[in-house]
Amino acid sequence: MTVKNFVLYLFISSVILLIFVVYWRQFSNSEHESSFQTTERLPKASTKHLEQCKEGYSFSQIDNSCLPCEKGSFSFKSWIGCHPWLDCTDIEMNVRTRGLLSTASHNNAVKSIYLADWHGYTVVYMKCSSAIYWDDCRHNTRMIKGLQGSELIVQLLGTCEEKQEMVITYYHHGSADKLNQILPHLHTNEELNIRIQLARDYLRILVFLHDSPLGVRVMCDTNDLIKTLSQFLITDDLHLIVNDLDALPKVDHQLGQLVKCGHRELYGWFVAPEQRWPFDDKPFNGLEMPGYDEKIDIWRIPNVVVWFLGDSLDGLRIKAKLKYLFNSCKAIDPKLRPSASEVLKRFEENVS
């Protein structure tokens, strides 16, 4: 075969191949379209819909809704999917600390807390501050893991058990004890509504913890007002979530299992009467100290709610309406105090 004939052969073969490809694509597209006419088209995801999905949720294109992430995964705002929890390798390789947020102190003796970065997202990295607190850190990890799925619990991003490390979502407003410094910067006329919302969330958290998937849990690390408030974070949309769960023992009434918050004698007006040493004729002994239940959380409700409501005239009016509810929470006999769900119901009746 001459070179001229060979070139002509290649040209003709290329033309035939091109015609075949064009024809096949047209046939394939028409067949796909005809078969797809009998099925429902998936809606397109709009930016507006995506922005409705907050952290812990992913966007479903099937019905333009936000679906909660499955346990063992997380998401950030406007994500279409969820990411598995970070493990030790992920944390070591991809989490970079930026600066210290909190060191061991009265409000947090257990953990060192850092502002950190994960693939461009701002997160919080926590590490157990000392080996003597490892049991508390393990308990905190177990509680946060076990209570994931509730919007009232901080979102877990990952853990490393062997190093006692944890990564959680970052909220720029910080802890609830900073509320009075936060509100002036919001430049809003809705301050009272925000305060009511936070007080409501506080009560909802107690309702959840007293009937949680992990049983009846009591907030022990709450022996004064500021310490109590520091256990909670204010989210970017101005809701309250619980963040610090390293002292959350279990009550089981059927088994007669009560709790004791720590091994030291407790004092002060914020502490429930049953938490105080009851024997005036002998020195404190932790082994002889009687146990108590979740009603110690109810005792603290009036002080926390009063703080959240603030000192405005409308806030004072709401406090006056709640006077009888507050009195019942302060009953000396814990059995006479209402449950957290009863308190929330009566709170709603007085603020709605």
C-alpha positions, 0 to 999 in steps of 0.5 A: 500500500502506497503512502497516499493510499494509507493516508486516504484509508486513515481519513476515511476510517476517522470519518466513519468513527466520528459519524458512529460516535455522534450517532451513538451519543444522540441515541444514548441521550434520547434514550436517557431522556425518554426513560427519565420522563417517567421518573421525578427530576431531582430539585436543584439545591439553591443557596437559600436552602443550603443556608438553612442547614446548620451544623450537624445537618446535611442538605437533601436534594430530594426534598430540599430539607435538612437532615441530621447527620448520622451518629459518628459524623458531623457537618458544618453549616451549609454542607451537603454531606456529613464527615466521619468523626476525626480519629487520632491520625486525623487530629494529629495530621490536620488539626492545627492550634492557633492559640490558647482559649482557656487553661486550667482554672476554677471554671475549668480545672480539667482541660486545656482548650485551644482555638484551632483550624481544620482544613480552613474551618475554625474549631476547638481543640481540647486536651486533658490538662493532667493525667490526674484528670484522665477519668474526668476527661474520659467521662466527658468524652463518653457523655458527649459521644453518647448524647450526640444527636441532640441540638442541645449538646455541643457537636463533636467533631472527633476524639483521640482516646489514647491522648485524651484529645477532643475536637468540637465546634467553635462558637464565637460568642463563647460561654454563657457567663459572657452574655452581658458582654455579648449583648451590647455588641449585637445592636439589637432591639430583641434583647429580652427575647434573646434572654428568654430564649436562652433561659428556655434552652437552659430548662430544655437542657435540664429536661433532656439530661434528666431523661437522656439516652444515658439515663438520669444525669445530674450536673454536678460541676455547678456549685456557683452561678458563674461556674454553672454558666461556664458549662454552656455555650451560646451558639451563633444563632443565639441558642444555648447548648451544654458543653462541659460534661465531665461531672455528669453522674447517673441517678437510678431511682429504681436501683436506689442509686444516688450521687455525690458531687465530689469528695469535699464539703460543699457550702454556699447559697447556690448549693442545694440543702441536701448537698450540705453536711447534715451532721453538726455534731461531727466533722465532714466525712465523704463516706457518711455524706448522704446521696441525692438526686437530680432535684439539686439541679431544680434548686439552682433554676431560679438563680440561673433563670433570673440571671438570664432574664436580666434587669430590664423592666420587662424582665422584672415583670416576667420574674414577678410572674415566675415568683411562685414557680421559683418558690417551689423550686426552692423547697427544702424537701427535694421531693416537693420540688417540680421536675424539670419538665414541669418547670419548663411547662410553667415557664412557657405559660408565663412568658408566652 
